[in-house]
Amino acid sequence: MFKKILVALDSSSMNKLVFSQGLSLAKQNQANLMLLHVLSSEEKDSPMSLPPELGGPYGSTVSEVSLETWLQQWKKYESQCLKQLQKFTVEARNSGVDTEFRQITGSPGQMICDLAWNWKADLILVGNRGRSGLGELLLGSVSNYVLHHALCSVLTVKANIKPTP
């Protein structure tokens, strides 16, 4: 049924669960996998999009030291995420699944939908942390965006969280 499955990963602890679900579906359907990570300041563990000094209304007051520190943090973040993608790709290929990966920069929801369209994905797997109400309104939700904007099927993967009585 599904021949091209896009698995959207982030740097959270959920990425292993999302990848595992994607790999399982790919095996069952003899599908190709595309693993995607979007580098974004919206991600919890990423460095800020710009040093605070660059975001001021009166122009740049950033020093070379703070810019260099930010660049080092961003490169470290980028490298760690890329290594995770490469590790998952090797695991999937060793399982007999044709797999490729991409790491791009941008707004996660939009980039996921764009790549799914361009790659002609049949299914997108994306994690969901379970934000709702005001938290989702203020912080946004990548899975919610993808669900409403993707032009293919979307499967949201949730962690097994026990409900509170």
VENKAVEN-V980747 format. One record per residue. N is the residue number from 1. SS is DSSP state (helix for helix, strand for strand, loop for the rest). OMEGA is omega as a letter, one per 30 degrees, with the letter a starting at -180 (NA if undefined). NEAR is the number of other C-alpha atoms within 12 Angstrom. Layout:
BEGIN
{{N & SS & OMEGA & NEAR} {N & SS & OMEGA & NEAR}}
END
This chain:
BEGIN
{{1 & loop & l & 16} {2 & loop & a & 26} {3 & loop & l & 25} {4 & strand & a & 35} {5 & strand & l & 46} {6 & strand & l & 48} {7 & strand & a & 51} {8 & strand & a & 51} {9 & strand & l & 46} {10 & loop & a & 43} {11 & loop & l & 33} {12 & loop & l & 23} {13 & loop & l & 18} {14 & loop & a & 25} {15 & helix & l & 31} {16 & helix & l & 27} {17 & helix & l & 28} {18 & helix & l & 34} {19 & helix & a & 40} {20 & helix & l & 27} {21 & helix & l & 30} {22 & helix & l & 43} {23 & helix & l & 37} {24 & helix & l & 25} {25 & helix & l & 29} {26 & helix & l & 34} {27 & helix & a & 26} {28 & helix & a & 18} {29 & helix & a & 20} {30 & loop & a & 22} {31 & loop & l & 29} {32 & strand & l & 35} {33 & strand & l & 46} {34 & strand & l & 41} {35 & strand & a & 49} {36 & strand & l & 43} {37 & strand & l & 41} {38 & strand & l & 35} {39 & strand & a & 36} {40 & loop & l & 30} {41 & loop & l & 23} {42 & loop & a & 24} {43 & loop & a & 28} {44 & loop & a & 17} {45 & loop & a & 21} {46 & loop & l & 28} {47 & loop & l & 24} {48 & loop & a & 23} {49 & loop & l & 25} {50 & loop & l & 23} {51 & loop & a & 25} {52 & helix & a & 18} {53 & helix & a & 20} {54 & helix & a & 19} {55 & helix & a & 14} {56 & loop & a & 12} {57 & loop & a & 9} {58 & loop & l & 9} {59 & loop & a & 10} {60 & loop & l & 16} {61 & loop & a & 16} {62 & loop & l & 19} {63 & loop & l & 14} {64 & helix & a & 14} {65 & helix & a & 13} {66 & helix & l & 18} {67 & helix & l & 22} {68 & helix & l & 15} {69 & helix & l & 18} {70 & helix & l & 24} {71 & helix & l & 20} {72 & helix & l & 17} {73 & helix & a & 22} {74 & helix & l & 25} {75 & helix & l & 17} {76 & helix & l & 18} {77 & helix & a & 29} {78 & helix & a & 29} {79 & helix & l & 19} {80 & helix & a & 22} {81 & helix & l & 33} {82 & helix & l & 26} {83 & helix & l & 19} {84 & helix & l & 28} {85 & helix & a & 34} {86 & helix & l & 23} {87 & helix & l & 20} {88 & helix & l & 35} {89 & helix & l & 30} {90 & helix & l & 21} {91 & helix & a & 23} {92 & helix & l & 32} {93 & helix & l & 23} {94 & helix & l & 14} {95 & loop & l & 20} {96 & loop & a & 19} {97 & loop & l & 29} {98 & loop & a & 26} {99 & strand & l & 34} {100 & strand & a & 27} {101 & strand & l & 32} {102 & strand & l & 31} {103 & strand & a & 32} {104 & strand & a & 25} {105 & strand & l & 24} {106 & loop & l & 20} {107 & loop & a & 24} {108 & helix & a & 32} {109 & helix & a & 35} {110 & helix & a & 27} {111 & helix & l & 30} {112 & helix & a & 46} {113 & helix & l & 38} {114 & helix & a & 26} {115 & helix & l & 37} {116 & helix & l & 34} {117 & helix & a & 23} {118 & helix & a & 17} {119 & helix & a & 27} {120 & loop & l & 24} {121 & loop & l & 31} {122 & loop & a & 31} {123 & strand & l & 37} {124 & strand & l & 45} {125 & strand & a & 46} {126 & strand & l & 44} {127 & strand & l & 38} {128 & strand & a & 33} {129 & loop & l & 28} {130 & loop & l & 22} {131 & loop & l & 18} {132 & loop & l & 15} {133 & helix & a & 11} {134 & helix & l & 11} {135 & helix & l & 12} {136 & helix & a & 17} {137 & helix & a & 13} {138 & helix & a & 11} {139 & helix & a & 17} {140 & loop & l & 23} {141 & loop & l & 29} {142 & helix & a & 36} {143 & helix & l & 34} {144 & helix & l & 28} {145 & helix & a & 25} {146 & helix & a & 35} {147 & helix & a & 25} {148 & helix & a & 17} {149 & helix & a & 21} {150 & loop & l & 31} {151 & loop & l & 23} {152 & loop & l & 27} {153 & strand & a & 25} {154 & strand & l & 32} {155 & strand & l & 28} {156 & strand & a & 31} {157 & strand & l & 27} {158 & strand & l & 22} {159 & loop & l & 20} {160 & loop & a & 12} {161 & loop & l & 11} {162 & loop & l & 7} {163 & loop & l & 7} {164 & loop & a & 4} {165 & loop & NA & 3}}
END
